[in-house]
């Protein structure tokens, strides 16, 4: 029987509560063992407040999970939310868990895919100011995200993946005055992917139309140019059930799509649905190994 490792994330947040509720929910895939990771000692920390102690606990647990996946003890890793500022206070030099996981596992190419509400969206850029998005878009970056999305869909059991690529500008830059990014960057990236990959890769589509196509079964995933472009429609449809799947790693890693929620930590008000979905998606993908 395969084992899936689960971290508690920041113990001062809602991580411990949603993990406990998920494990007691009777909604998890039954053919797996689930192992909750702790650091060597459970740290005393104030619930609902960030601290260096809680950050060390979170990082120790994350390290234990990755090490266990790499040596074959665990089939997948599910990570509860962490506080990035607290991690940075102890010398953590990465924007978040995703980037740390890529570094720790030696992954050169990686991406965030969010799953929920019938949508799968992959982000080309993530947590960057909107004013910087255009300067970060390159043919290579977009092409890599399309490739990673294609591989992920194959892992989902989709034999002929259909991927739609969103444009950056209104109406996907159909008029010259609406922007050059589609013409100079996105279109060439899509054409390159069409030559490399089996399946359907199309775009760029107008961002105000592409998710209608998604909801009506015209595609298997959307590659989005920036964070909110993909997250707004997904959270509208699956606010408490979204899952973050890291693409490109040599291990399976999923996470609930929300933060530490310090404001409700310790009040028994946290919804475990996103954690349940994250665990079950990890189990589904591990089954295909």
C-alpha positions in Angstrom: 0.0 0.0 0.0 1.4 3.4 -1.0 1.9 6.2 1.5 1.2 9.9 0.9 3.0 12.3 3.1 1.2 15.4 4.4 2.8 18.5 6.0 1.0 20.7 8.5 2.5 23.8 7.0 2.7 26.7 9.5 1.4 25.2 12.8 0.1 28.7 13.8 -2.3 28.7 10.9 -5.1 26.5 9.8 -2.9 23.7 8.5 -3.2 21.4 11.5 -7.0 21.9 11.5 -7.6 21.2 7.8 -5.3 18.1 7.9 -7.2 16.7 10.9 -10.6 17.3 9.4 -9.5 15.9 6.0 -8.2 12.7 7.7 -11.5 12.3 9.6 -13.7 13.1 6.7 -14.0 9.6 5.2 -13.7 11.4 1.8 -10.1 10.3 1.0 -9.1 7.6 -1.4 -9.1 4.5 0.8 -6.3 2.5 -0.8 -3.5 4.6 0.6 -1.8 5.3 3.9 -1.6 8.9 4.9 1.4 10.0 7.0 1.5 13.4 8.7 4.9 14.9 9.0 6.3 16.6 12.0 9.7 18.1 12.8 11.8 16.6 15.6 9.9 18.6 18.2 6.5 20.2 18.2 7.3 23.9 18.8 5.4 26.1 21.2 3.9 28.9 19.1 1.0 31.4 19.4 -1.9 30.3 17.3 -2.8 32.9 14.6 0.6 34.7 14.7 3.7 34.3 12.5 6.9 33.3 14.2 10.4 32.0 13.4 9.6 28.9 15.5 6.6 28.0 13.4 8.5 28.7 10.2 11.3 26.3 11.2 8.7 23.6 11.9 7.2 24.2 8.5 10.5 24.0 6.7 11.7 20.9 8.6 8.4 19.1 7.7 8.8 20.1 4.1 12.3 18.8 4.0 11.2 15.5 5.5 8.5 15.1 2.9 10.7 15.8 -0.1 13.5 13.5 1.2 10.9 10.7 1.8 9.5 11.1 -1.7 13.0 11.1 -3.3 14.0 8.0 -1.5 10.8 6.1 -2.3 9.2 6.2 1.2 6.3 8.3 0.0 4.4 8.2 -3.3 3.4 11.9 -3.1 3.6 15.0 -1.0 0.7 17.2 0.0 1.8 20.5 1.6 -0.4 22.7 3.9 0.0 26.5 3.7 3.0 28.3 5.0 3.7 32.0 5.8 6.3 33.2 3.3 7.3 36.2 5.4 8.0 34.0 8.4 10.1 31.7 6.2 12.1 34.6 4.9 12.8 35.6 8.5 14.8 32.4 9.0 16.8 32.7 5.8 14.5 31.1 3.3 15.5 32.6 0.0 12.7 31.5 -2.3 9.4 33.2 -3.2 7.5 30.2 -1.9 7.3 26.4 -1.5 7.0 25.8 -5.3 10.3 27.4 -6.0 12.0 25.7 -3.1 10.7 22.3 -4.2 12.1 22.9 -7.7 15.5 23.8 -6.3 15.5 21.0 -3.8 14.6 18.3 -6.4 16.8 19.7 -9.1 13.9 20.6 -11.5 15.0 23.0 -14.2 11.5 23.6 -15.5 8.5 23.8 -13.4 5.1 25.5 -13.2 2.0 26.0 -11.1 -1.2 24.3 -12.4 -4.4 25.1 -10.5 -7.2 22.5 -10.6 -10.8 23.0 -9.6 -14.3 23.7 -10.8 -13.8 21.8 -14.0 -10.8 24.0 -14.9 -7.0 23.3 -15.2 -5.0 26.5 -15.5 -1.2 26.8 -15.8 0.5 30.1 -15.1 3.4 31.5 -17.2 4.1 34.2 -14.6 3.0 33.9 -10.9 3.4 36.3 -8.0 4.7 39.3 -9.8 3.2 42.8 -10.2 1.0 43.2 -13.2 3.2 46.0 -14.6 6.1 43.5 -14.9 4.2 40.7 -16.7 4.9 41.9 -20.2 8.6 42.1 -19.7 8.8 38.5 -18.3 7.0 36.9 -21.2 9.2 35.1 -23.6 8.7 32.5 -26.3 10.8 30.1 -24.3 8.9 30.5 -21.0 5.5 30.2 -22.7 6.7 27.1 -24.7 8.0 25.5 -21.5 4.7 26.0 -19.7 2.8 24.5 -22.6 5.1 21.5 -22.6 4.7 21.0 -18.9 1.0 21.3 -19.2 1.0 18.7 -22.0 3.0 16.2 -19.8 0.6 16.8 -16.9 -2.5 16.1 -18.9 -0.9 12.8 -20.1 -0.4 12.0 -16.4 -4.1 12.7 -15.9 -4.8 9.9 -18.4 -5.7 12.3 -21.3 -4.2 10.7 -24.4 -4.6 13.6 -26.8 -4.4 16.8 -24.7 -6.2 19.9 -25.8 -4.5 23.1 -24.6 -5.7 26.6 -25.2 -3.4 29.6 -24.7 -4.8 32.9 -23.4 -3.6 36.2 -24.8 -2.3 39.0 -22.6 -4.2 41.9 -24.0 -7.9 42.6 -24.6 -9.1 40.6 -27.6 -5.7 38.9 -27.6 -4.1 41.9 -29.3 -6.2 41.5 -32.5 -5.6 45.2 -33.3 -2.1 46.6 -33.5 -2.8 49.3 -30.9 -3.8 46.7 -28.4 -0.3 45.4 -27.9 2.6 43.5 -29.5 3.0 40.6 -27.1 0.6 38.3 -29.0 2.2 38.9 -32.4 5.8 38.8 -31.3 5.9 36.3 -28.4 2.7 34.3 -27.8 1.9 33.3 -31.4 5.4 32.0 -32.1 5.4 30.1 -28.9 2.1 28.4 -29.8 3.3 27.6 -33.3 6.5 26.0 -31.9 4.4 23.9 -29.5 2.1 22.8 -32.3 5.2 21.3 -34.1 6.5 19.6 -31.0 3.5 18.1 -29.3 0.8 15.5 -30.1 -2.6 16.9 -29.5 -4.2 20.3 -29.9 -2.4 23.5 -28.9 -4.3 26.7 -30.0 -4.2 30.4 -29.3 -3.8 33.0 -28.3 -7.5 33.3 -27.4 -9.1 36.4 -26.0 -8.9 36.1 -22.2 -12.6 37.1 -21.9 -13.6 34.1 -24.1 -11.1 31.3 -23.3 -12.7 30.2 -20.1 -16.2 29.9 -21.7 -14.5 27.5 -24.1 -13.0 25.7 -21.1 -16.3 25.3 -19.2 -18.0 24.0 -22.4 -15.5 21.1 -22.8 -13.5 22.6 -25.7 -10.2 22.0 -23.9 -8.3 20.2 -21.1 -6.3 23.1 -19.8 -5.6 26.8 -20.3 -2.2 28.3 -20.2 -2.5 31.8 -18.7 -0.1 34.7 -18.9 -0.4 35.9 -15.3 -1.7 35.0 -11.9 -5.1 36.6 -11.7 -6.0 35.7 -15.3 -6.2 32.1 -14.3 -7.1 32.3 -10.6 -10.1 34.6 -10.8 -12.2 32.2 -12.9 -11.0 29.2 -11.0 -11.7 30.6 -7.6 -15.1 31.8 -8.7 -16.0 28.2 -9.6 -14.1 26.4 -6.8 -13.2 28.9 -4.1 -12.9 26.2 -1.4 -11.9 23.3 -3.6 -9.0 24.5 -5.6 -5.7 22.6 -5.7 -2.2 23.7 -6.6 -0.3 21.0 -8.6 3.4 21.6 -9.2 4.4 20.6 -12.6 7.9 19.5 -13.7 9.1 18.0 -10.4 10.4 14.4 -10.1 7.9 13.9 -7.3 4.2 14.5 -7.0 3.3 17.6 -5.0 -0.1 19.1 -4.4 -1.4 21.8 -2.0 -4.7 23.4 -1.1 -5.1 26.7 -2.9 -5.3 29.0 0.1 -3.2 30.6 2.8 -2.6 30.1 6.5 -5.7 32.1 7.4 -4.4 33.3 10.8 -7.6 35.1 11.4 -9.6 31.9 11.9 -6.8 29.6 13.2 -7.7 27.7 16.3 -11.4 28.6 16.0 -12.6 25.3 14.3 -13.9 27.3 11.4 -11.5 26.3 8.6 -13.0 24.4 5.6 -11.0 21.2 4.7 -12.4 20.8 1.2 -9.3 22.1 -0.6 -7.1 19.9 1.5 -9.3 16.9 0.7 -9.1 17.7 -3.0 -5.3 18.1 -2.8 -4.9 14.7 -1.1 -7.2 12.9 -3.5 -5.5 14.5 -6.6 -2.1 13.4 -5.2 -3.5 9.9 -4.8 -5.0 9.8 -8.3 -1.7 10.8 -9.8 0.3 8.4 -7.6 -1.9 5.6 -8.8 -0.6 6.1 -12.3 3.1 5.7 -11.3 
